Amino acid sequence: MPNGLRPFAKKREPGRGIARNRRPVPNCIRAKIRALRLKFQAPAPVTPERPANLNQFQRLAEALLSVRAFSTLRYREYRLLWFGQAFGSMGTLMDEVTRGWLIYELTDSVVQLGLVRGVMVVPYVLLAPLAGSAADRYSRKTQLMIAQLSNVIVYAVTAALVLSGHIEPWHVYVMAFLAASGQVFQQPARSSMVTGSVPREYITNAIGFNSLLFNVSRAAGPALAGALIVVTGTGGAFAVQALFLLTAACFTFPLRPAPHPPRSGSARDESFFGSILEGWKFSWQNQSVRAALACVMLASFFIVPFTTMLPVFARDLLQVGAQGQGFLLTGMGAGAFFSAALVASAGHRLPRGLMMLVGSGCYGASVLLFAASPWYALSILAMVLAGLSHVYCNVLVNTIVQTYSPAEFRGRSMAIFGMHQAVITVGAMLYGALSTLEGVRWSVAIMASAGILSIVALHLAMPGAKHIR
């Protein structure tokens, strides 16, 4: 056509052509397209059994972590501290059996059996203030690791001396002092780190969960030590203790160093011994901390040492022998386990000050019932009640001291709390003296009654203690 002109096209009505192009796709073609898509689509990986099992474990873990007591394990720092304490507690509580058995094998003397126990209390009196001040001034992680590794060396050297046949009684005394010194430096450092590893509202649950672990270790540790002594002797038991403490140090190593809170100019300039005095001054001036420490010291002096008289009750008064004494201690452990589980799961809702005082009073009442009981079944019930009450007056005191102590004083406050171990030994000596004068039943009854009256006096002297939350 000339000039490249296109012929005139007929004008289409709007929408008619578009409508003509939108023809429906037949169902057969749709089915073929769907089949082709499924054919060329990459198949999903098939792992039927293992993912299902993993999902079950994950669901179980999530269910446990949803429980308040186990929810603290969500926090990495607390989880490492908890596993480290699990192995450390086993090694430490095994030592109560192995060291006593070793000195008795070497000397066949009941007197020296008691002296070794007394030697291990001396560091709690002399070194606890130093350990607390060091925890507030220097790296708590470093202090904890050094203390754990020092106990590894002590247990390993003791095992080597026993296995080589060169062990002497004086070795046992020296190693007992060194092992106790390591334990003294561990306690304030670890306690201060536990408080900083979880949010404030979880502190009671975390400490209760630690107490639950300790009560499990208190039952399992001595039993394992006894089995190892039968199979391998005391040398093998000490070697396993060293392995446990080394494992605890391995869990401590990955912890992140926690920075110390900023200190004022006067605090930075004070001497090491000046900081010890400041720690005592703070613990006295803070009413909540003072009330908690007074409660645990009174219970430790008047009530807790009654367990030193258990062999006399079991053999001479109840006439159930060593096996019966084991059941008495099992009953106390069962009560402590249940109480610790309750604190770990619901401790954040408890009125801590009131429960601290009530628990201490009930502790004294249960010991008084034990002293008066002429029947073995009633004595076991009294021991269960004593275990229940002991955790309340110990764990809640621990929580109050840590909660109401600022971070810069927490190590020193917990060092003072740890000195209740020495107070227990002094109380045990008084129990023994009273037993020679008035008999075992009356000595336990008198001390338990004095303990109840001292808690009542504390309540009257510090009425605000029951309002501590």
C-alpha positions, 0 to 999 in steps of 0.5 A, spaced: 500 500 500 502 506 498 505 511 503 506 505 508 498 507 510 495 501 513 488 500 512 483 503 516 481 498 522 474 497 524 473 500 531 472 495 536 467 496 542 471 497 549 472 490 552 469 486 547 476 484 545 478 483 552 472 479 554 474 474 548 481 473 550 479 471 557 477 464 555 476 459 561 482 453 562 479 446 561 479 442 568 484 437 564 489 442 562 489 444 570 490 437 572 496 436 567 499 443 570 498 441 577 501 434 575 507 437 572 509 442 578 508 436 583 513 432 578 518 437 578 518 440 585 524 438 589 522 432 594 522 434 602 528 431 606 525 424 609 528 423 616 522 420 620 525 417 626 530 422 629 527 429 628 521 426 632 525 424 637 528 430 637 522 434 638 520 429 644 526 431 647 525 439 646 518 438 648 520 435 654 525 440 655 521 446 654 516 443 659 521 443 664 523 450 663 516 452 664 516 450 671 519 456 675 524 452 679 527 449 672 526 456 669 533 459 672 536 454 667 535 458 661 540 463 663 547 461 661 551 463 667 547 460 672 547 454 668 554 453 668 554 455 676 549 450 677 553 444 674 559 446 677 556 446 684 553 439 682 560 436 681 563 441 687 558 439 692 559 431 690 567 432 691 566 436 698 561 432 701 565 425 699 570 428 703 566 428 710 566 420 709 573 419 706 577 424 711 574 421 717 575 414 715 582 415 713 584 418 720 580 412 723 584 407 719 591 411 721 590 412 728 584 408 731 582 414 735 575 417 736 579 423 739 583 424 733 576 423 728 573 429 732 580 433 731 580 433 724 573 435 724 575 441 728 581 443 724 576 444 718 572 449 722 578 453 723 579 457 716 571 459 717 573 463 723 580 466 720 579 466 713 572 467 711 572 475 712 578 475 707 575 471 702 569 475 703 573 482 702 577 478 696 570 477 692 568 484 693 575 487 691 577 482 685 575 477 680 570 472 683 571 468 677 578 468 678 577 467 686 572 461 685 577 457 679 583 458 684 579 455 690 577 449 686 583 448 683 587 448 689 582 443 692 584 439 686 591 439 688 589 437 695 585 431 693 590 429 688 596 429 693 592 426 698 590 420 693 597 419 691 600 419 698 595 414 700 596 409 694 603 410 695 603 408 702 606 414 705 600 417 708 601 420 715 596 422 720 599 429 720 598 429 712 591 428 714 591 434 718 594 439 713 590 437 707 584 438 712 586 445 713 588 446 706 581 443 703 577 447 708 581 453 706 579 452 699 571 451 700 571 458 704 574 462 698 569 458 694 563 460 698 562 467 697 565 468 690 560 463 688 554 466 692 555 473 689 555 470 682 549 466 683 545 473 685 548 476 678 546 470 674 539 471 674 534 477 674 532 479 681 525 476 681 528 469 680 533 469 686 529 466 691 528 460 686 535 460 684 538 459 691 532 454 692 534 450 686 541 450 689 539 447 695 535 442 692 542 440 688 545 440 695 540 436 698 541 431 693 549 431 693 548 430 701 545 423 700 549 421 694 556 424 696 557 420 702 554 413 699 559 414 693 564 415 698 563 409 702 562 404 695 569 407 693 572 406 699 570 398 699 572 397 692 578 402 691 580 404 698 580 411 701 586 413 695 581 411 690 575 415 693 580 421 694 582 421 686 575 421 684 574 427 689 579 431 685 576 429 678 569 432 681 573 438 683 576 439 676 570 438 672 567 443 677 573 448 674 571 446 667 564 449 668 567 455 671 572 457 666 567 459 660 563 464 665 564 471 663 567 475 668 562 480 671 564 487 672 564 489 679 560 495 681 563 502 681 566 504 688 566 511 691 573 514 692 573 513 699 572 505 698 577 505 692 582 508 697 580 503 703 585 498 705 584 490 705 582 490 712 579 496 712 574 493 707 573 487 712 571 492 717 566 496 712 563 489 711 561 488 718 559 495 719 554 494 713 551 487 715 550 490 722 547 497 720 542 494 714 536 491 719 534 486 714 541 483 713 542 483 721 536 480 722 537 474 717 544 473 720 542 473 727 537 468 725 541 463 722 547 464 727 542 463 733 539 456 729 546 454 728 548 455 735 542 452 739 538 447 734 542 445 728 548 441 732 543 436 735 545 431 729 552 430 733 548 426 738 544 422 733 549 416 734 547 416 742 539 416 740 540 410 735 544 406 739 542 407 746 536 410 746 532 408 740 536 401 740 535 401 732 543 401 731 547 404 725 541 402 720 536 406 724 541 412 724 541 411 717 533 412 716 533 417 721 538 421 716 534 419 710 527 422 713 531 429 715 534 429 707 527 427 705 524 433 708 529 438 706 528 435 699 521 437 699 522 443 702 527 445 697 523 443 692 517 448 694 522 454 695 525 453 688 518 453 685 514 458 689 519 461 693 518 468 690 511 468 693 513 467 700 513 472 705 521 471 706 522 474 713 516 471 716 517 464 714 524 465 716 522 466 723 517 461 723 521 456 720 526 457 725 521 456 731 518 450 728 525 447 727 526 448 734 520 444 736 521 438 731 528 437 735 524 438 742 519 433 739 525 428 737 528 429 744 522 427 747 520 421 743 520 414 746 518 411 739 522 410 733 516 412 728 515 418 731 522 420 731 523 419 724 517 424 723 520 429 727 526 428 723 522 429 717 519 436 720 526 438 722 529 437 715 523 441 712 524 447 717 532 447 716 531 449 709 526 454 710 531 457 716 537 456 711 535 458 704 531 464 706 536 467 710 541 466 704 536 469 700 535 475 704 542 476 705 544 476 698 537 480 696 538 486 701 546 486 700 548 491 694 553 488 689 559 491 692 558 488 699 555 481 697 561 477 698 563 480 705 555 479 707 556 472 704 562 470 708 559 472 714 553 468 713 558 462 711 561 463 718 555 459 721 559 453 720 564 455 725 558 456 730 555 449 729 561 446 731 561 451 738 554 449 739 556 441 738 561 442 743 556 445 748 551 439 746 557 434 748 558 438 755 551 438 757 550 431 755 555 429 760 551 433 766 544 432 764 544 426 759 543 426 752 535 427 752 535 433 756 541 436 753 537 436 746 531 438 749 534 444 753 538 447 747 532 446 742 528 450 748 533 455 748 533 456 740 525 457 740 526 462 746 532 466 742 528 466 736 522 469 739 526 474 743 529 476 736 522 477 733 521 481 739 527 485 739 526 486 731 519 486 729 520 489 722 524 482 721 517 478 719 515 484 714 522 482 710 519 480 703 
